[in-house]
């Protein structure tokens, strides 16, 4: 019997183009709608961190933004180690 393996999503550092600004955010690859639009949760804090770490599937309440990818990474720790220098 073949063993099915869940798809492993990566993390993205992306520029989200909101109505009022351009914001850099870490997002799940699972949140992509297509190459031009990404979903983003409408909540913050621990709930947001959990959604990111678990690559939670977006729902219809999430916001949608045009975006550009700056970096694709397999681990959040790599993103934090590379991009913390810019803060």
C-alpha positions in Angstrom: 0.0 0.0 0.0 1.4 3.4 -0.9 1.9 5.9 1.9 0.5 9.3 1.2 2.5 12.3 2.4 0.9 15.7 3.0 2.1 18.5 0.8 4.8 20.6 2.5 4.3 24.3 2.1 7.0 26.9 2.3 7.0 30.3 3.9 7.2 33.5 1.8 8.5 36.9 2.7 6.2 39.1 0.5 5.2 42.6 -0.1 1.5 43.0 0.3 0.0 45.9 -1.7 -2.9 47.1 0.4 -5.1 50.1 -0.4 -3.0 52.4 1.7 0.5 51.0 1.8 3.0 48.4 0.8 3.7 46.0 3.8 6.3 43.3 4.2 4.8 40.2 5.7 5.7 36.5 6.3 3.0 34.3 4.7 2.3 30.7 3.9 2.7 29.5 0.4 -0.7 27.9 1.0 -2.3 31.4 1.1 -1.6 32.1 -2.6 -4.7 32.4 -4.7 -2.6 32.7 -7.9 0.7 34.4 -8.9 -0.9 37.9 -8.4 -3.1 37.6 -5.3 -2.6 36.2 -1.8 -5.0 35.7 1.1 -4.1 37.2 4.5 -5.8 36.6 7.8 -7.8 39.3 9.4 -6.5 38.5 12.9 -3.2 39.0 14.8 -1.2 37.7 17.7 -1.1 34.1 18.7 -3.9 33.1 16.4 -2.0 34.6 13.4 1.2 32.8 14.5 -0.6 29.5 14.7 -2.2 30.0 11.3 1.2 30.8 9.8 3.1 27.9 11.4 0.4 25.4 10.5 -0.1 26.7 7.0 -3.8 27.1 7.8 -6.1 27.1 4.7 -7.6 30.5 4.1 -11.3 31.0 4.4 -13.7 33.5 2.7 -13.3 36.1 5.6 -9.6 36.5 4.9 -8.4 39.6 3.1 -6.9 39.4 -0.5 -4.1 41.5 -1.7 -1.8 41.8 -4.8 1.7 40.7 -3.7 5.3 40.2 -4.8 7.6 37.6 -3.3 10.9 38.7 -1.9 12.1 35.3 -0.6 10.9 31.7 -0.4 12.0 29.6 2.6 11.3 26.2 4.2 11.7 27.3 7.8 10.5 30.4 9.7 13.8 30.5 11.7 15.7 31.2 8.4 13.4 34.1 7.6 13.9 35.6 11.1 17.6 35.2 10.9 17.9 36.8 7.5 15.4 39.6 7.8 15.9 40.7 11.4 18.9 42.7 10.2 16.6 45.1 8.3 14.6 46.1 11.4 
